[in-house]
Amino acid sequence: MKTLVVEDHYITAQLMKEILKSYGKCETAENGEVALDIFKKALMTNEHFNVIFLDIMMPGMNGKEVLEKIRQLEEEYGLSGLDGVKIIMTTAMDDANTILSAFKSQCDGYIVKPISRQIIADKLKELNLI
């Protein structure tokens, strides 16, 4: 499994990378702009990601904007629906409006921080990734 963690908090990114490396290759991006560059290069080289863990609250481009741009890029490359990358939003925000907005923007999962090994494993199983 190939994973991208998009997280502006270094310690959280490293924790997630440590957890996810047991499932395969894991890359990190410190902001939305870097994440989009990495994602686009993966599409161009046909080395797609299986899952992206995407922080909602980041400086610059927020996670919801990144999610929408990823879905646009997939459409440009002829990927849609089940062919697209699974995107799991990660955030401290657990209000219904934020959660509903994320799913309306086509995320596949939602995790409220703090992150743990078990929470990640459960979400990956739920999405049939492991």
C-alpha positions, -999 to 999 in steps of 0.1 A, spaced: 0 0 0 13 35 -9 3 62 15 6 100 17 3 118 50 -5 155 46 1 171 80 16 205 90 25 193 126 58 176 123 54 152 153 20 141 142 33 135 107 62 114 120 39 94 143 15 86 114 44 77 91 58 53 118 24 36 121 18 35 84 52 22 72 42 -13 84 16 -13 56 39 -2 28 55 29 15 46 62 32 54 97 22 47 130 40 38 165 29 39 195 52 12 214 34 -14 213 7 7 227 -20 35 201 -15 8 174 -13 -7 184 -46 27 183 -63 35 149 -49 0 136 -59 2 150 -94 37 134 -100 23 101 -88 -5 104 -113 18 113 -141 41 84 -135 12 59 -129 24 53 -93 -9 61 -76 -14 64 -39 -38 40 -23 -47 63 6 -41 99 17 -44 110 53 -53 147 50 -53 172 78 -81 197 75 -66 227 94 -34 237 77 -19 271 69 -23 282 33 -45 257 14 -67 238 39 -74 201 37 -109 206 22 -94 226 -7 -67 200 -12 -93 173 -13 -113 191 -39 -82 197 -61 -72 160 -58 -106 150 -70 -103 175 -99 -69 160 -109 -83 125 -108 -111 135 -131 -85 150 -155 -67 117 -155 -98 97 -160 -101 84 -125 -134 85 -107 -154 67 -80 -138 35 -69 -107 42 -91 -98 73 -71 -75 74 -40 -91 69 -6 -89 101 13 -92 101 51 -95 135 67 -77 139 100 -86 167 124 -94 178 159 -127 192 146 -156 168 154 -186 190 147 -213 177 124 -210 206 99 -172 200 93 -177 162 90 -206 166 66 -187 191 45 -157 168 42 -179 139 30 -197 162 6 -163 170 -9 -158 133 -15 -136 121 14 -138 84 22 -132 86 59 -128 109 88 -106 105 119 -107 128 149 -74 134 165 -55 122 186 -44 94 162 -35 60 173 -23 28 157 -57 11 164 -77 40 150 -57 39 117 -59 2 114 -97 2 120 -102 29 93 -80 11 68 -100 -21 74 -132 -2 71 -121 10 36 -109 -25 26 -73 -13 23 -59 -40 47 
